Amino acid sequence: MDSNPKQPGKLGKIWRPIIEITFIIFLFYSNLLMGEFTRTNGAGKTLAFAVQDIFTVTNFVIAVICALLGYLVIEYLRRRF
């Protein structure tokens, strides 16, 4: 096999953005979940209720847009510096 480990293959070029965007979305939802428990920590507040409250279409659209913008900014800075 004549593979060069210093040059990523096409699969690496696809997986890197997917992993980075998914990580940004994970951070967005974990931040929402922490905020859900600190904002209103009333009696009867369960994890299931909090998860149901934060996983909405609106939050998902915001998360994807922010993740794409974050990825583009990070890639710009990587190439710039």
N, C-alpha and C positions, 0 to 999 in steps of 0.2 A: 504494500500500500504506500502510495506517495502522497500522503496527506501532510500538510504543513500545519502544526499546531498553533503557529502564530497568526495564521489567517483564518478567521471564523468562516464557516461555510454559510450557505444560504439559509439554513435552518437557524443558525445563530443570529442572523440579521432579522429574522422574524420573531424569534423568542425573546430577544432582549427588550424590544418595545412592549411586547405583550406582558412580560413579567413586571416591567417598571410601571406601566399604566395600571395593572392589577394591584400592585403594591400601593400606589397612590390612592386608589379606590378603597383599599382596605384601611388605610390610615384615615380617610374621610369618614368611613362608617364607624371605625372604632372611636373617633372623636365624637361623633354624634351619639354613640351609645354611652360614652362617659358623661356627656352633657345631659343626656336624658335622665341619668340617675342623680346627678348633682343639682339639676334645675328643680325637679319636683321629686323629692324623695318621700312621697306620701305612703301611708299604710296601704298594703295590698299591691304595691308596685313590684311586679315580677319581671324576670328577664324576658319571658315570652311577650308580655305587654310592651316592654321597651323595644324589642326587636320588631314587633308588629307596627309600632309607632314610627320607627325610623326607616323601614324598608318600604318606601313609596316610590311611585313613578317619578315624581318631582325630584326627590332626593337622588334617585339613580341618574336622572338626566344631568343634574348639577354635578354629581360625582364624575361622570364620564367627561363632561366638558372641562371641568377643572383638571382632571387627570391628563387629558390630551394637551391642554395648555401648559401644564406643568412639565410634561414630557418634552414638548417643543422648546420650552425655555431652557431646560436642562441640556438638551442636545445642542442648542445654539451656544450655550456657555461652554460645553465640552469642546466644540469645534473652534470656538473663538480663542480659548485660552489653552 
